[in-house]
């Protein structure tokens, strides 16, 4: 079981981190479009550098397993907040069918927040910078 945990924890961290790293990088390459979309949704475009820092920086340090619990908690909150602001479209009838994609995106954000809260609870696992500070290594 230890071998499975040693593999699963860093793999899970990496898989959770990838979405943030990619999203942050895409916001850099599509800066003007992202800023316009944020403003259209009522969010000041001036916050975009903070969003990029949160996604790209948070994703990288999460993948490395540094300050995992703190970063995971911040990313959980970020995921829930951005899901509510950008994807929560409660609707009924024909509008519900049109809003289905947004609700799937909202539920994706909720699920990611759940994964982040598991990291808050369980910690970084094996092969993390958090462990180097404490002298902990993976077990065979």
Residue, then its C-alpha position, 0 to 999 in steps of 0.5 A: x500500500x505504501x508504494x501505491x500511496x507514494x505514486x498516487x500522491x505526487x501524481x494526484x498533485x501533478x494532475x490537479x496542478x496541470x489545469x492551473x498551470x495551463x490556464x495561467x499560461x493561456x491567460x498570458x498568451x490571450x491577455x487582452x481577450x481574458x481581460x475583456x471577458x473578465x470585465x464583461x462578467x463584472x470582474x475588474x480586468x486589473x485583477x488579471x495579473x493576480x489571477x495569473x499569479x494564482x493559477x500559474x504560481x499556485x499550480x507550479x508550487x502545488x506540483x512541487x509540493x511546496x506549502x501544499x496545504x496552504x496553496x491547496x486551500x487558496x486554490x480551493x477558494x479560488x476554484x469555488x469563487x471563479x466557478x460561482x462568478x463565471x460558470x454558475x448559471x441557474x436556469x430552467x427550461x430551454x435556458x437550462x439546455x443552453x447553460x448546461x456547458x456552464x453548469x458542467x464547468x461549475x461542477x468541474x470547479x467544485x470537484x477540483x475544490x474538493x480535490x484541493x481540500x483533500x490535499x489540505x486534509x492529507x498533505x502533500x504525500x511523497x516526493x514533495x518539497x514539504x517533506x525535504x524540510x522535515x526530512x521525510x522521504x518516500x517509503x519502499 
